[in-house]
Amino acid sequence: MISKTLAIEILNKALSTGGDYSEIYEEHSHTTSIRSEKDEIDSTSSSYLDGVGIRILKGDRSVYGYTNDLSKKGLLNLATTLSKSFNDRQIISVKELNKVNYKNRNKVVRSYDNVSQGEKLHLINIVIDEIKKNYDTRIVRYNVTFSTNRQQVTIYNSKSQYFTRHQEYATLVGALVGMDDKGFETATMIDRYQNDISSFKEDNIRKKTKDAIDRVIMLLGAKECPSGVMPVVIGNGFGGVLFHESCGHPLEASSIGLGISCFCGKDGKQIASPIVSAVDDSTIPHEWGSIDIDDEGNLGEKRQLIKDGILTGYMIDEFNGRKMGKSGNGACRRQNYTYSPTSRMSNTYIEAGDSTPEEIIRDTKLGLYAVSFLGGSVNPGTGEFNFSCSEAYIIRDGKVCEPVRGAILIGKGYEILKEIDMVGNDLALEGGVCGAASGWVNVNVGQPTLRLKHCLVGGRGGKLE
């Protein structure tokens, strides 16, 4: 770990040519992975990541560099090289560093570095056993992976602050491939936690595995989804990826600050149905996207993005916040020391409403029930998106009927928000990873079951009748 004395010297070297802010990001990480192909261990890996990144800001300019040479000479050389991006006299200097204290909501009692291979293999074998127990000849391939990541970060900055953050994550994934004479389909079970191994429960793993088996077999027999404009009911939990992509990214300061978001200039204005409220909350203990203190030393917050349809807030980092006239609000993140940080989401979700999921389905005469999504794309500037459904059904006369495949939801985020006319009371969160300018970070998406009055659905199944 870099000493405070050395950190002060590095920060001042970085500031020596007129920068108005500097920071040092020191990281020590350990990742492991065990993968099984069918019943045999296919691969194991263990890797360490040790390095330092230095960032200097001056007005609306930013420069960043990183190194894995952790010697005093190597770190001062990096700071000197980066400082050459500016050519003014030093305007601020760091004389001391004070520790930032924060509430540790994500403390791991037992580190994964102290978990045996046997304990990890036991979790993999639960998935394999459940697949064998429910085996179907149409399942032609499956693999299971258990991976862990321990990350320790220390940040020093020219606000005379320093802090250390320790986080651990683990993910159990079972991927299945089903095939028949019409083609193949895939399904995945995922169980993941920002917590120790005690969070993995056998009953939950078996249920998620059985659900994935049922889903891949169901998809093999599904017909192509019809197309057209129709009501769409979106399932809770991972259904929230639609909001995350089409509305969450345009509400990040990295888009707003550059003036390239479809929500620019909409602060305080109605952008969604009055029954829609949404937040990004990094303070929920042990949730997948939670972070107690961000990569600029700002404490995590519960950020209200939308309240009763009104745009009320954003995810803001200090650098892009300068362009907005706003301070950072604990939303600055990065994958590791090789990336410069920027505004990112954490646990982003639409808040629960008053309707039950059953009421929403019953109230829909003819439409699509999109349970979950494979992924998609969005243009933050225009809000245009398209998302492929991984599980979907036709709703007829208020009942969930035949499954369909190939469904794609198409639209614009700022228009879709106004189309929400029913919001359920069954809020759920699901973990995933999100890629952007500062790399891949852990995030939660979420929402209750909700309904869009009108949405364009793409599919090859003709007209919905």
N, C-alpha and C positions, 0 to 999 in steps of 0.2 A: 504494500500500500504506500502511495506517495505521502511523504511527511508534509505537515502543514507548512514548514519552512520552505521546502522545495516548491510546494504548490503556490505560495505567495510569489516566489521568484519567477515561476513560469507565467503566472497571470500578469505580472508587471512587464515581463519581456513581451508578452502578446500585446499589451496596451501601450508599449513604448512609442508607437508611431501614430497615436491618435485615436485608437479604438475607444468606444465608449462603454463597451461591455466585453468581458471574456469569461470563458468557463473551461474547465477540465473535466472530462468524463472518463473515469477509470473503471474498467470492467474485468471481472474474472468469472467465467461461466464454465459449466460442465454439462454436457448433454450425453445421454445414453439411449440406445435403441436395441430392442430384440424383435426380430421378425420371424414368423412361422409361415411357411407355405404348406397349406393343408396340415399334415401332422408332423412335419419335420422343421426343426429350427433352420431357417434359411440364412440368417445373418445376425451378427451382433456388432455393435459399435460403441465406442466411447471417445469423446473428444473434448478438448479444453480450448477456451478462447480467452486470451489475455491481451489487452491492449488499451490504448488511450486515444481519445479524440479531443481536439482543441478547437474551439469556435471563437471568432472575434466578430463583433458587430460594430458598425459605425453608421448611424442614421438608418438609411434604407438599404445598406450594403451588408453582406454577410460573407465570411470566408471560413472554411472548415477543412481540417486535415486530420489524419490519424496515423498511428504507428504501433507496432508491437515491440519496438525498442524502448523498454521501460527504464533505461539508464538515465541518469541526470543529463548527460550530454545529448542523448537522443531526444529527450523531451524538450530541452532548451533549443535544440536545432529546429525542431518542428515549430515551436512558438516563434522563433526568429524568422523562419521562412514564411509563415503565415502573416506575420506583422508587416512584411514587405508589400502587402497589398495596399497599405496606406502609407502616407508620407507626411503626416503632420506631427506636431509635437505632442508629447504625452499630456493628457488633460485630466486623467484620474489615475490613482494608484491604490494598491491594496496593502494595508499595513497589518491587518490581522484577519483571522478566519474564526468565525463563531459557529458552533454546531447548531443546526436546525433540528429541533425536537418535533416529532410528529407521532400521532397515534398509529401503532402497528396493528392494523386490522387483519392482516394476512399472514400472521406468524405460523410457521410450520413447526410442529412439535418434534417431528422425527424427519430428518433430512433424507432425501432419496439416496444420498451418498452412503447412507447406513442401511439401505434396504438390499437384501440378498437377491441374487439371480433367481433363486428358487421361489421367492415370494412373487417376483415379477412373472415368472413362468406359470405360476399358479393362476394368475389372472388370464393369461393367454389360453390356458387349458380349459378354463370355464367356458370361454367362447367356443373353442373347438368342440367341447363336449355337447354344448347346446346345439351346434350345427349337426353333429352326428345324430343326436337324439331326434331331430326333426328333418333328417336327411331326405332329399328329393333328388331323383336322378337328373332333373333339369339343372341342378346346381353343379356346374362343371368346374368351378374353381373357387377357392377362398384363401385368404391370407389374413393373419392377425399380427398387429404390431403394438408393442408397448414402449413408449418413449418418455423420457424425463428431461427436464431442463432446470438447472439451478443457476441463478444469476445474481451476482453480488456487484453492486455499482456504488462508487463513491464519486460525488460531484463537488467541485470547488468552483466558486464564481466570484466575480469582481464586486458583488454586493456584500463581500466579506462573509459569505456563508459557505458552509460545507455540510454534507450529510451522507449517510450510507444507507442503502436500501438492499434488502435481501428478499428474493422471491423464488418460489419453486412451483413447477407445473408438471403434470403428468397426463398422458393421453393413451387410452386404449382404443384401438380401431380394428374392426373386423370388416373386411371388404369381400363381397360376394358377387359372383358372376353367374347368371342363369342363362340357359340357352335352350331353344326348341327349333323346330323347322322353319319358324318365321324370323328368327334372328336372336339377339341376345339383349339382356338388360342387366343393370347393376344396382346394388343397394349396399349401404354402409351403416354399421352401428358405430357410434362414437360415445365414449364415456370419458370425460376430462374434468380435471379439478386443479385449482390453485390451492392445494392443500396436500397433506401427506397421504400415504397409501391407505390409511384407514377409511378414507372417503369412498373407496371402491367397494361396493356391496354386491355379493353374489346374486341376490335376487334381482337387483336392478340390471346387472350385466346380462343375465339370462333373458329378462324381459326385452331388453333392447335388441339382443341377438335374434330372438324369436320374431320380433317385429320386422327386422331386416329380412329374415327368411321369407316371411309372409309377403312382404312388399315386393321382393324380386320375382316371386312366383305370380303374384297378382299382375305385375307389369307385363309379364310374358303373354298373358291372356287378354290384355287390354287392347281396345280398339283405338284408332287414331282420334285425336281430339278434334271436334268441329271448330270452325273459326267464326269470327264476327264480333260485334259489340254486344256484351251481355253482362248481367250482374255476376260478380265474382266474390265468393266468400274465401277469405285467406285464413288459414289455420294459425293457431297461436305458436309461440316459440320461434322456430326457425323461419316462419313466415315473415318475421320482422326483418329479414335480410333485404326485402324489397324497400322498406323505409330506410334502412342503413345505407343502401347504395344510392337510391334515387333522391333522397332528401338529406341524409346525414352528411355525406361528403360535401354537398354544396353549402352546408352550414359550418364547415370548418374554416378557420381564419385563413388557411392557405389558399382557399378559393375566394372568400369574401374580400380579404385584404388586397388581392390582385385584381378585384373587380370582374372576375370571370364566373361568378356564381349567378344562377337564375334567381337567387334570393337577395341579391344586392339591392339596397335601397328599400327593403321591405320591413325593416325593423319597426315593430309596433303596429304592423298592418295585418289584416286578416289573410292568412295564406292557406288555411285549412278549414274543414268543417268545424263548427263551434263545439262539436262533441269530441274533438281530438286534442289531446295534450301529450307532449312528448318530452323526455328528459335524456340526458347523458350523465350517468352517475358513477363516478369512479370510487365511491366510498363504501360500497356494499361489501361487507366482510367476506373474504374468500371467493368472491365471484371471479369468473375467468378473466374479465377485463378490468378488474379493480387495480388501482395504483394509489398508494397513500400519499406520495409526493412525486411530482413529475420531474422531467429531466431539466428543468430550469430552477428547481427548488421551491415551486409553488405547491401548496397543499392541494390534494384532490378535493373536488367539489361535486355536489349534485347540481348540475347545470340545467335549468329549465329552458328548453329550446322553444317549445310551443305551449301556450296556455289558452285553452278554450278557443283554439284556432288562430290565436294571435302569435306572431313571431316575437319571442321575448329574449332570445340569447343565442350564443354561438360557442363552439369549442375554440379557445384562443391560446396561442403561444405568444410569448413576448415579442418576437421579431415581427410576425405578421400583424400582431396587435398594434404595433406602432403605426401601421398604415391605416388602421381603423380608429385610432385615437382611444384604444382600450388596452387595459393591462391583461396579462396572461391569467387564466383561471384554472390552472392545474391540468391542462389538456395537452401538454407538450411531451411527445413520446418518440422513441426510435427503437429499431430492432436490436442494434448493438453498436459498439464503438465505431464501426465503419460507416455509420450513417449520421448525417446532421439531423437534429430533431426538428419536428414541426407539429402543428396541431393535428390531433388524432382523436378518434372516438374511444370510449372505454366500454361501458355497459349502456347501450343506447336502445331505448324502447318507447313504444306508445303505451301510455298508462291505461289501466283497466277502466271499462265503462260499466253500464248498468244492465246490459242484455246478457242472457245466458247463451252459450253456443247453440243450444237446441232451439231457442227462440229465433236466432238468426237464420238457421237452416229452414225452420218451419215457415218463415216469412218470405222465403225465396221460391218463387214458382218454377222458374227455369233458369239455370245458370251453371257456373263452374265452381267447384270446391277445390281450391288449390291448397293442399295440405303443407307442402314444403317445396323448396327450390333447389335446383342443381347449381345455379349461378347465373350470371348475366353480365351486362355491361351498361354503363351510364356515362353521359356527358355532363359534368357538373355545370358547364356554362349554359346549356339549353335545358337540362333536366330530363332529356330523352333517355329512355331505358328500354331494355328487353330482357326478360328473365324466363328461363326454362324451368318448368315444374318437374320435380322428381316424383311427385305423387299427386294425382288429381282425379276427381270424379265429377260426373254430371249430377246436378240437383234437379229433380223433377217433382213438382207438386209438394215441395217442402220436405223431400226425402233424399238422402244420399243414395244414388243408384250406381250405374256402371262405371268402372274405372276407365280412364283414358290415358294415353301417353302422347308425348310430343306437344304438350300445351306450352305456349309461350305468351306471356303477358307483355304488352307493348303500350307505351304511353309516355307522359311527361310527369315528373315527380310533383311539380307544383299544381298540376291539374288533378292528379290522382288524390292528393290530400283533400280536395274539395268534394270528391266523389264518395267519401266515406260517410255512410248514413246509419250504420249500426256498429257499436263497439262492445265487445263481450267483457265478461267479468273474470275471465280465465287467463290472466297474464302469466306468461312463462318466458324464461330466458334460455338461450342456447348459445354455447361457446363456439368460436371459430377463430380464424386468423384473417386479418385484413392487410392487403398490400397497398402501399402508396409511396410517396417520395422518401419517407424515412424508413422504408423496409416493411417487413411483416411484423405486426404486433397482435397480441391476443386481445380479442374483443368479444363481448356478448351482444347478440341481437335479440330482440324480443318484442312481443306484443300479445294482446289477447286476440281471440278470434274476432275478425271484423269483416264488414261487407262494403264493396265498392258498388255503387248503383250502376255504373257503366264502366266497362274496361274493354279495350280491344284485345281479343284473344286470337293468337295465330295457331293454326293446326292444319292437318291434311285430311281431316275427316268430313269435309263438306260443311253444310249449314246445320246449326243446332236446331233440332226439331223435337 
